[in-house]
């Protein structure tokens, strides 16, 4: 039995905080940016973001592309069980509040929480001002184009430009400065 417990613990640790930027392989247009944020500088090289729709943690329907058309979307993949997710939550909240009037919409993607209750408690604790899609099975994560997002890397954040294309990604917890530095050029794009 101790061997099974150790194997499960190792599996959970590898799923939370894995920072492999390979993103599932394949050719990408990402270039390593400052602080571990990968950026696609040329708009023509950006891949379309997948359809992201479903129920939020508060049981509302959300279709990201339809509801936030023309906005920059910061999609943060997290789980209430993930310590690095808890560490970055205050940074996401602060930047989301600062950028809400600049055409930027944050959206959470709660994954691997078998019950929404801990995720709802997480959002209340950190006063998260934006919606989170509930994706306990990880099906929404698997919609991302090959090489754009590693479904095992939690937390991770994807920055979607106003045209609905993936402009940047980070496969780690982000600081406020990293979030701001990644968003500034996207907000400046015309």
C-alpha positions in Angstrom: 0.0 0.0 0.0 2.8 2.6 0.7 4.1 2.1 -2.8 0.6 2.9 -4.3 0.4 6.1 -2.1 3.9 7.2 -3.2 3.0 6.6 -6.9 -0.2 8.6 -6.5 1.7 11.4 -4.8 4.3 11.5 -7.6 1.5 11.6 -10.2 -0.2 14.5 -8.6 3.1 16.4 -8.3 3.9 15.9 -11.9 0.5 17.1 -13.0 0.6 20.2 -10.9 3.5 22.6 -11.7 4.9 20.6 -14.6 6.7 23.3 -16.7 7.5 21.4 -19.8 7.0 23.9 -22.6 7.0 21.3 -25.3 3.2 21.6 -25.3 2.5 18.2 -26.8 5.0 18.5 -29.6 4.5 19.7 -33.1 5.7 22.9 -34.8 4.8 26.1 -33.2 5.5 29.8 -33.8 6.2 30.4 -30.1 9.4 32.2 -29.2 10.7 32.1 -25.6 9.9 35.5 -24.0 11.0 37.0 -20.7 10.3 35.0 -17.6 9.1 31.8 -19.3 6.3 33.4 -21.3 6.3 32.1 -24.9 5.1 34.7 -27.5 4.1 34.7 -31.1 5.1 38.1 -32.2 3.9 37.9 -35.8 0.2 38.0 -36.0 0.2 35.9 -39.2 1.9 33.1 -37.3 -0.7 32.8 -34.6 -3.0 29.7 -34.4 -6.7 30.1 -33.8 -7.9 29.4 -30.3 -10.3 26.5 -30.0 -13.9 26.8 -29.2 -14.2 27.1 -25.4 -17.7 26.8 -24.1 -19.5 25.1 -21.3 -20.8 25.6 -17.8 -19.1 27.9 -15.4 -18.6 27.2 -11.7 -21.7 29.1 -11.0 -23.6 26.9 -13.5 -24.0 29.5 -16.3 -23.4 28.9 -19.9 -20.3 30.6 -21.3 -19.1 30.7 -24.9 -15.8 32.6 -24.7 -15.5 33.5 -28.5 -19.1 34.8 -28.7 -19.3 36.6 -25.4 -15.8 38.2 -25.6 -15.5 38.7 -29.3 -13.0 41.5 -30.1 -11.5 41.4 -26.6 -8.1 40.0 -25.5 -8.8 36.9 -23.4 -6.4 35.7 -20.7 -7.3 32.0 -20.1 -5.8 30.6 -16.9 -5.9 26.8 -16.4 -6.0 26.0 -12.7 -7.2 23.6 -10.1 -8.2 24.2 -6.4 -5.8 21.4 -5.4 -2.8 23.0 -7.1 -0.4 24.9 -4.8 1.2 27.1 -7.6 -2.3 28.0 -8.7 -3.1 29.3 -5.2 0.2 31.3 -5.2 -0.6 33.0 -8.5 -4.3 33.7 -7.9 -3.7 37.1 -6.3 -1.6 38.2 -9.3 -4.3 37.2 -11.8 -7.0 39.0 -9.7 -4.9 42.2 -9.5 -4.1 42.3 -13.2 -7.7 41.3 -14.2 -9.0 44.2 -12.2 -6.4 46.7 -13.6 -7.0 45.6 -17.3 -10.8 45.2 -17.3 -11.3 48.7 -18.8 -8.7 48.1 -21.5 -10.5 45.4 -23.5 -9.1 42.5 -21.6 -11.2 39.7 -20.2 -9.8 37.0 -17.9 -11.4 33.5 -17.9 -10.5 30.6 -15.6 -10.5 27.0 -16.7 -10.9 24.8 -13.6 -9.6 21.4 -14.3 -9.5 18.1 -12.4 -11.7 19.2 -9.6 -14.1 16.2 -9.4 -16.6 18.4 -7.5 -17.0 22.1 -8.1 -17.3 23.0 -4.4 -13.6 23.3 -3.7 -13.1 25.4 -6.8 -16.0 27.7 -5.8 -14.4 28.1 -2.3 -11.1 28.9 -4.1 -12.7 31.7 -6.1 -14.4 33.1 -3.0 -11.2 33.0 -1.0 -9.2 34.9 -3.7 -12.1 37.2 -4.7 -11.8 36.1 -8.3 -13.8 38.7 -10.4 -14.0 36.7 -13.6 -15.8 33.5 -14.6 -14.3 30.0 -14.7 -15.3 27.2 -17.0 -15.7 23.9 -15.1 -13.7 21.3 -16.9 -13.2 18.4 -14.4 -12.3 15.9 -17.1 -9.9 18.1 -19.1 -11.9 17.9 -22.4 -11.6 21.6 -23.1 -7.8 21.5 -22.6 -7.6 18.8 -25.3 -9.2 21.2 -27.8 -6.1 23.3 -28.0 -4.0 22.9 -31.2 -1.1 20.5 -30.9 2.0 22.3 -29.6 0.1 25.2 -28.1 -0.7 24.0 -24.6 0.4 21.0 -22.5 -2.6 19.6 -20.7 -0.3 18.3 -18.0 1.1 21.8 -17.2 -1.0 23.3 -14.4 -1.1 26.2 -13.9 -0.8 27.6 -17.4 -2.1 30.7 -19.1 -2.9 31.4 -22.7 -3.3 34.9 -24.1 -5.8 35.1 -26.9 -5.6 38.3 -29.1 -8.6 40.3 -30.3 -8.8 38.2 -33.5 -9.3 35.0 -31.4 -5.7 33.7 -32.0 -3.2 32.4 -29.5 -0.6 35.2 -29.0 1.3 33.9 -26.0 1.4 31.1 -23.4 3.0 30.4 -20.0 3.3 27.0 -18.5 3.9 28.1 -15.0 2.5 30.4 -12.3 2.8 34.0 -13.4 3.8 37.1 -11.4 1.9 40.4 -11.8 4.9 41.8 -13.8 4.9 38.9 -16.2 1.1 39.3 -16.8 1.4 43.0 -17.4 4.5 42.7 -19.7 2.7 40.1 -21.8 -0.6 42.1 -22.0 0.9 45.5 -22.7 1.9 44.8 -26.4 -1.4 42.9 -27.0 -3.4 45.9 -25.7 -1.3 48.2 -28.0 -2.1 46.1 -31.1 -4.5 47.7 -33.5 
